[in-house]
């Protein structure tokens, strides 16, 4: 993540950089002390193909180099970026406890507030990824190869949009893999809906005891048994 911090206080800028680096794992944090120079940095980074992912701004700092501080500089910055159609997430970190519309989040920078944790929470939230796939249809090996290409972190989410079962022979392994990963959420598709009538038949095989005890050759036998029953249901 690449962060640009609009802040004219060196002490506060260093505090923000330290929190982002030590607790959020953000390696690139640049500081700018006025709106004019900051807008140029944003434009230059975009033109170079390395745009900033996050803007953190105070409310009280100069509009341009050498000018006196403007108590509404942060709000004016947000308005300028919105008028330009800039989609970069903005977090306001100000000693003024306020809520500014149109930004990703607002943090009260105060000794009596837990601003450090609030900032980290917002940054972590931004870094969470949401993935989606569908129509696996029992192709377990292909599913695992696809999972190897998805950097699914512990805070990320994968939604499987239906049709895990049917057709392929590896749907039981696919289901067990999903059940073992709490951040994978399979959603019922029409093929799962068609398989519902045989759910009672599968309850024992899908129980915790089954998943715990079926290892090595026993798991293969159990899987073959369940898949044979499903195949019989599909062919009937």
N, C-alpha and C positions, 0 to 999 in steps of 0.2 A: 504494500500500500504506500502511496506517495501523498504526503500531506503538505498543504500550504497554510501557514498560521499567520493571520493578520493580527499583529500584536506589537505595540511600541514599547512595552515593558520587557526588558531583557530578563528580569527575574521571573516573571510569569511565563515568558516564552520558554525559558530553560526548564521550568517546572513541568510544563505541558510536554516538552520534548522528552524529559526523563520518564514521565508516566507512560507515554506512548511507546518508548523504546523498551523499558524494563518490564512493563506489565502487559503490553498489548503486542509486542513483537514488531512494531513499526520501525523500519530502519531509516526511512527517508522522510525527514521533517524539515521543511524550509520555512524561514521566518521572513516576513516583510512588514515594514512599519507604516506604510501608507497605502491608500486605495489605488492610486494611479500606478505605482510600481507593481503592486500585486496583480492588477488586471493585465499588465504587460507580461508578467511572469506566467500567468495562466495561458495567455495567447501563445507565447513562445513555446511553452511545453506542449500545447496542443499541436502546433505546427510541426514540432519535432517528432510527433508520434508518441510522446511520453506524457500524456496528460495527468494532472493531479486527480486522485481518487476522492479526496476529502479536503474541504476548506473549513478551517476553524477560525472564527473571528471574534474579536472583542467588539464593544460598541463605541468606545471612546478612543479615537486615534486620528491622525491627520488624513486629509483627503489626498494630499500630495506632499512631496518632500519639501521641507522647509516651512510648511504651513503650520498654524496652530491646531491643536487637537479639536476635533469636531465630535460633539457628544452623540451625534446621530450617524457617524461614519459607518458603523456596522449595518445599520438599517438601510442606508443609502447603497452600500455595497450589495446587499441582497437584492434590492430593487434593480440595480444595474444588471446583475447577473441574470435575473429573471427576464428582464427586457431583452437581453441578448440570446435568450433561449438556452443558457448554460445549465446543464443537467447535473453538474457536480454536487454531491451531497454537502450540505452546510451545517455545521454545529456552532451555535453561539455559546461562547464561554465568557460570561461577563459578571462583574461584581454587581450589576443591576439584575435583580431577580425578576426576570420578565419572560414572557412567551412571545416569540416573534413568528407570525404565520409564514408558511411557505418554506420553512427550513426543516432539516432532518431531526434536529433536537436542540434544546436550550438547557444550559447548565449554569447554575448559580455558583460562581467562583467566590467562595467564602470560607473562612476558617471554621465556621460552624456547619458547613454543608459537606457532604461526602462527594465532592466534585470529581475526585480522582476515580472513584468506582463508577460514577455515572458516566464519565467519559469513556472508560474501558468498556462498559456495557454497550454503549452506543457503537463503538468501533467494532466490537465482537459481533454485534448484531448485523452490522454492514457486511462483515466478512463471511457470514453464513451463506452457503450456497444451497439452492434448491434444484434438484434434477428430476427428470421424468422420463419414463420409458413405458412401452406397452407391447402386447402381443408376443410374449416370450414363447408361449405354446410348448412348454416342456423341453425347450432346447437349452438344457442346463450348461453344456460346455460353452456354447456361444454366449450365454448369459454371463458366465464367469469371466470369459475373455473381455466382454464389455465392461464388467465391473473393474477389471484391472486397469482400464483406461479412464475410469472416473475417480478423481482424488477425493473420495467421500470421507470428509473429516467427521470427528465425533459430534460436531455441532451442525453438520449439514443434514439435509433431508432428501431422500429419494422416494418419489411417488411412482408406483407401478400401476398404470392406468388400465388394469383389466387384462384378462385372457392370459393368465399364467399357465393354466392347465390345458389339457386336451392336445391331441395330435402327437407331440413328442413324448419320448419315453422317460425323460428326466424331470418331469414336473414335481415329483416328490422331493428330490434333492433341491430343486429350486425353492419350493415352499419351505423346506427346513432351513435353508440358507437365510431366507427372509425372516423367518421366525427367530433366528438367532441374532439378528441385527435390529436393535430397537429403533434405529433411524431410517428403516425401510418400511414404507406403508403401502401394502398392496390394496388396491381398490377392486371391488367385484366388477367383472365384465360379463358379457352375455354367456361366455363359455363356463364361467363359474356358476352362473345362474342355472344353466342347464345341468350342471353336475350336482346341484343341491339335493335332488332325490336320493342320491347315494351317500349323503353326508352321514346318516346314521350308521351305514356300513363302515365308514372310515373313522368313526370316533375313537375306537380302541387303538387303531394304528397311529392316530395323531395325538394320542394322549401323552402326557409328560413321561410316563413310564416307558412308553414305546420309544420316544426320542432319547431317553436316557440309556435304555438297555440294548437298543439295536446297534451294535457295533460290528465291524469287520464282516464276516460272512453272514452273521445273523441279520445285520441291517440290510444286506443284499437280498436275503430271502424275504424279509418283511416287505421290502420295497417291491420285489417282484410280485408278491402276494397282493399288495394293494393295487399295483398297476394292472395286474391281471383282472382284478374286480372292476376297475375303472374301464378297461378296454371292453370287458363284457357288457358293461352298461352302455358304452358308446355304440357298440355294434348291435345292441338290441333294438 
